[in-house]
Amino acid sequence: MFEKTVILSRRVPPVLGAGALLKNSLCLIQGGKACVSADNGQLESAEAIENYERAAEKIITQAEEKPIAVAHDLHPDFPSTRFALGCGLKPVAVQHHHAHIAAVMAEHGTGGPVLGLALDGFGLGHNNESWGGELLRVDSRGFQRLGHIAPLPQPGGDIAARQPWRMGAAALWALGRGSEIAKRYADFPNARVLASMLEKGINSPPTTSAGRLFDAACGLLGVKPIAIFEGEAPMVLEAMTGKTETYSGGWTIEERNGLAVLNMFPLLEKLTYCETREGAELFHGTLISALADWTEKAAKRTGIKSVAIGGGCFLNKVLREGFGQRIMAAGLNLLFGKSFPPGDASVSLGQAWAAALMIENGAV
């Protein structure tokens, strides 16, 4: 039933973590340990959902110590959320990026506070916003959003995650160069229509996603403009990167509505004039420097010395190691998952740990 066990730093209330939509797993916390199931895959077919619900019910009925709550994602349409709301246990909502950081905290035996840098493709945030490039303060009572990557429109919604040329077009539009979209992407029949969609704000929801920022870079550099799966183009971009270079004027940090917003538009502008390999190295190096600068400023502002990182973008070794070196050189303590890769398979662990701490502290 369970594949991995994490020994926790202490006993906390027994909680079930319902997991994410993709790379779903289930986690049961009880008796000072967290037991995490194998990857259940994507909950996108009737058969997968049935298998998931059967596994979750089995965990609840066979638990030595029955969970007092079930932690779930904010997204109301995820099958894991629907199960959590209907299984008879107390439901506790845990935001997706909070869960990514809490998973790392569970493995390191801490309730915080930590700074959490969560970079991925999508997680539902407050007010139904699309998040994915988040700087958080996380402790045993919950999280505070300190900042985010400057949003880009996502033309066509989810389809843009598998068609990076669309995010390249979105970057041009954001740079005030929307008139260039039809010519630059002339090989794609929908380019002219897409330019009009962006101009009119039709089916182009804003996203702070680091994954879509990677896609925008790929779209501008002509790397896998049409991908087979989400994340394929950024993987190719990483493979092109030997040494990294930093464009010193490639980012700004701006205060908007009390949040520190990391604006990478100057880098995207630079990429429009780059050859592909040069652009790959410049993108990675500049993003690493920008993220480190952003995080170091938050550490000075808050006095927090530990930085936890999570989310699927940190599967990128160039990004992970480059950022880690910068953070440790700044005298900060880097926390990274030890037993789990940084993607969604660890979300159930983070949900359960976060909910258990919040219940213990009377925050829910």
Stockholm file with secondary structure:
# STOCKHOLM 1.0

chainA/1-364         MFEKTVILSRRVPPVLGAGALLKNSLCLIQGGKACVSADNGQLESAEAIENYERAAEKIITQAEEKPIAVAHDLHPDFPSTRFALGCGLKPVAVQHHHAHIAAVMAEHGTGGPVLGLALDGFGLGHNNESWGGELLRVDSRGFQRLGHIAPLPQPGGDIAARQPWRMGAAALWALGRGSEIAKRYADFPNARVLASMLEKGINSPPTTSAGRLFDAACGLLGVKPIAIFEGEAPMVLEAMTGKTETYSGGWTIEERNGLAVLNMFPLLEKLTYCETREGAELFHGTLISALADWTEKAAKRTGIKSVAIGGGCFLNKVLREGFGQRIMAAGLNLLFGKSFPPGDASVSLGQAWAAALMIENGAV
#=GR chainA/1-364 SS CEEEEEECSSCCCCEEECCCSSSBCCEEEETTEEEEECCCBCCCSHHHHHHHHHHHHHHHHHCSSCCSEEEECSCTTSHHHHHHHHSSSEEEECCHHHHHHHHHHHHTTCCCCEEEEEEEEEEECGGGCEEEEEEEEEETTEEEEEEEECCEECTTGGGGGGCHHHHHHHHHHHTTCGGGHHHHTTTSTTHHHHHHHHHHTCSCCEECCHHHHHHHHHHHHTSCSSCSSTTHHHHHHHHTCSSCCCCTTSCEEEEETTEEEEECHHHHHHHTTSCHHHHHHHHHHHHHHHHHHHHHHHHHHHCCCEEEEESGGGGCHHHHHHHHHHHHHTTCEEECCSSSCSSGGGHHHHHHHHHHHHHHTTCC
#=GC SS_cons         CEEEEEECSSCCCCEEECCCSSSBCCEEEETTEEEEECCCBCCCSHHHHHHHHHHHHHHHHHCSSCCSEEEECSCTTSHHHHHHHHSSSEEEECCHHHHHHHHHHHHTTCCCCEEEEEEEEEEECGGGCEEEEEEEEEETTEEEEEEEECCEECTTGGGGGGCHHHHHHHHHHHTTCGGGHHHHTTTSTTHHHHHHHHHHTCSCCEECCHHHHHHHHHHHHTSCSSCSSTTHHHHHHHHTCSSCCCCTTSCEEEEETTEEEEECHHHHHHHTTSCHHHHHHHHHHHHHHHHHHHHHHHHHHHCCCEEEEESGGGGCHHHHHHHHHHHHHTTCEEECCSSSCSSGGGHHHHHHHHHHHHHHTTCC
//
